[in-house]
């Protein structure tokens, strides 16, 4: 865990600026308004990196976060956040819809679009932030699910999971298990959104269900050297042509997805103490890279360092 901000150790005059800097480092650009800017602004922000996704917790005095169209044009990562209101009650507006988010309720935030979120008094919220690319669902499915989250049969499961995460992650800091927790949480979020959208009449959700099943299958068989389009298509009773079409509809390349996931697996194993004795080439081969030099090039391109540098960092 990284403590991004603890205003208790800062002079009052510096707290608002420190809050803004910490919020911008943890999430997307937005305007920050404090309920009592001249009074006792106080907050604590904690951040956990879980592989590609992350968990961000903010607790403190009343605030309002406004992401305007101008902020959206500035840019930022294509992400969404599934947040739980841990303490207090918030008001959330996005896409022309307003809602009150009470303690113990989930809220889905599209971080690529304008929104307005605020709470009064003391409040706390924690958000699981994930790239759209890793979630692998269409925009139509996500929009259909946003207003229907409580209808999902896994709503309580996901809510309890997100609420419990900070306590679990304390003992997993800087371990390969943290990234595994990130992957597992991504799967739960995908199941929540897909099942919530399934109650809607829009057909894209059906394709998303199949896409989720296929990517789940691929993750379970990443180490199988025979894993490829023909095997994947046969396992799901679809043609190879339709398999490629399905990935294209989700703005993904099947081959690139497979390479990225195998690189993630190799990266985790490289830092696993139980695999310290294994040569890099052996780990590469176990994750489907028979050519060690090709693996090193791919790894450097993805992570900015060589596998050996990653292992020793």
N, C-alpha and C positions, 0 to 999 in steps of 0.2 A: 504494500500500500504506500502511496505517496500522499502526504498531507500538502495539498496545494495552497491552503490558506487556513490560518488560525488567527483571527483578529484580536484574540486575547493578548497576544504578545506585541501588538502594534499600537502606536498612538492613535487617538480617535481621528486626528486630521488626515491620517494616511489610509484609513480603512476603506473608504469608498473607492479610491484609485486601485488599491490592492485587490479589492473584490472584483473590479472590472477586469484586471489583468489575469486573475486566476480563472474567471469565468471564460474569457476568450481562449485561454490555453486548453481548457477542458472541453469546450463545445464550439458551436459556430458563432460567427459575429452577430451581435445583437445590441440593442440599446438597453442599458441597465438603469432602472429608477429605484431609489430606496424610499420606503414609506416615510421615514423620518430622516432625511439626509443630514440635517443639522443636529440630530440626536445621537443615540447610542446604536450606530450601525455595527452589527456583529454577525459573524458567520464562521463556519468551519466547512472546508471542502476537502473531501477525500477522493482519491482516484486509484483504480486498480486496472492494470493492463492485462487483458485476458487473451493473448494472441493478437488477432486483428481487432476484435471488438473490445470494449472497455466498459467499466462500471464507474459511474460518477455520482457522488453523494454531496448534497448541499443542505446545510441546516443553519438557520439563523433568523434574523429579523425580517420584517416585511419587505418584499421586493416585487418588481415587475420587470419582466424580460420581454422586449419587443423586437422581433425580427422583421424588418421592413423589406419592401421590394428592393430598396437600394442595397441592403445587406445581402440579399440573394444575388444581385448582380455582381457584387464584389467577389462572390464565389465561396468555395468551401467544399469539403468532402461530401459526396453523395451518400448521406447517411439518414437513418431514422433512429428514434429513441423510443424505447418502451419504458415508461417511468411509473413508479409507484409512489403515491403520496404517503409518506411515512408518518408525518405529523401535520396537524392543521388541515386546512381546506383551501384548495386553489381554484382559480377561475382560468379556464383555458379556451382560447378562440383560435380557430384555423379553418380556412376554406369556407367561411361564411357560417360556421357552426360554433355555438357557444355552449359550454357545459361547466358545471361545478364538479371538481374532483375532490371527493371527500377522503378522509383518512382510510387507508386500506383499499384504495381503488387504483386501477391501472389507467394509463393515458398513453396513447400512441401519438408521437410527434414526428411529422415529416420535416426534417431539418433542411430540406432543399427548398422550402416554401416559407412565406411569411407566417408568423404566429404571434400570439400575445398570451403570456402566462404570468399570473401574479398570485401572491398570498399576502394576507394581513396578519400582523402579530408574529408569533413564533411558528415557523413551519420547517418541514424537511421533506426533501424529495430525492429519490435515487433513480438513476436512469441507466439502462443497458443500451449502449450506443453501438450500432452495427452498420456496416456498409451495405447498401442495396445489393451490390454485386455478390456479397457473401450470403445474403438472405435468399436470393434467387427466386423472388416472386415478382409478378408483374405489378405495375402501378395500379391497374384496375383491381386486382385482388386486394392490395393493401388499402386502397380507398374504400372498397366494399367492407373490409374488416374493421376499419377505424371506429365506426359508430356501433359496431355489433360485438365488441370484445366480450361482454358478459354472457353472450349467447353461446360461447364456445364451451364444450365440456371440459376443456383443460384450463379454463380461466383460473380457477382456484389453485391448481397445481403450479401454474406459472407465477401467480401472485405470491404464493408461499415460497417458491424457489427464489425469486428476486429479493424478497424480504430477508431471507436467510443468508444470502450470498456474502455480505460483509463479514459476518462471523466465521463463515467457512474459509474465506480467502485469507484471513489473517495468518493461518498456519500454512498457506500454500504460496507465500510470496517468493518470487524468483524461482519457482519450480516448474517443470514441464506440465505438472498437473493443472496449473492455472490456465494454460492454453486449452487443455482438455475441457475444463469447466466452461471456457468461452465457447468451444465447439458445441458442447452439450446444451448450453443455454440458447445458442443460435437455433438448434434443432427444436427446442421447446417453443421459441418465439415463432418459428416457421409453422409449427403445428397449431399454435394459437391462431395465427392470422389466417391460415388456410381453412381451418375448421370454422372460424367465425364467418369468413367470406362464403363458405359452402351454403350457409343459410340464405344467402342472397341469390337472386335469379340469374346473375351474370355468369355466362359460360366459362370465362377465363379461369375460374377457380378450379374447374375440372382438370385442365391442363396443368395447373400448378400442383395439384395433388400428385399427378403422375411425375412431374418434374422433381418434386420433393422425394418421392419414392426412389427415383432413379439416382439422384445425388446421394441419398442415404445408402443405397446399394453400392455405389462407387466408392464411398468412403470406407465401407466395410471390406472392400476387396482391393484397396489401393496397392497392397503388396503382391497381388497376383500378377505375374508378368504377362499373363494372357489377357488381362483386362483391356478391352478395346471396344470399338463401336459394335462389332458383330456380337460379342458376348453380352454386352449390355442390352442391346436391342432384343436378343433372343430371350434373355431373362425376364423381359417385360412384355413380350408378345407384341412388339412393334417392329416396323421395318427400320433399317439403318437410315433410310432417307427421312423418315418421320422423326427419328431421334435427333438428327442434325437440325431439322426444322424446329423441334421443340426447344433446343438450346438457342437457336437464333431468335426465337420469339422472346426469350428471356435475356436477349442481348449478351449472350455468352458464346464462347468457342468451346466445344467439347474437349478438344485436345488441350487447350490452354487451361481449362478448369482442372483437368486431370493432372497436368504438370504442376500447377500451383498447389494443389492439395498434397501431392507427393513431396513437394519441396517443404511444405509445412510439417509433414510427418518426419522428414529427414532432419529438419531443423530442431524439432523437439528431441529426437533421439540423440543428436549430437551433444546436447547439453544434459542428457540423462546420465547420472552417475553410474548406473548399471551398465551403460554402453561405452564407458570411457576407454575400455581396453580394445574396442573394435576400431579397425582402420576406417578412415573416411570412405575409401572405395567399397568396403563391405556394407557400410550403412547405405551408401548410394545404391548399390545393387539391390538391397533389401526393399528399397522404395522405387524400384523399377528403372533405375538409371545404370545401364550396363557399361556405359562409357564414362569413366571418372572425370575426364577432361570436360566432356559435355556437361556433366553434373556441376562441376565447379563454375563454368561459365553461366549456367542457368541460375545457380545459387547466388553468385555475385550480382547478377542483374536484378534479382528479386530482393536481396537483403543488403547490398552495398558492400559486403565483405566476402572473403572466401570461406568455405566450410571450416577450415582450420582456424581462421581468425574468429569465426563465430563460436567455435568450441572453446577457445581460450579466453573469450571476453567475459 
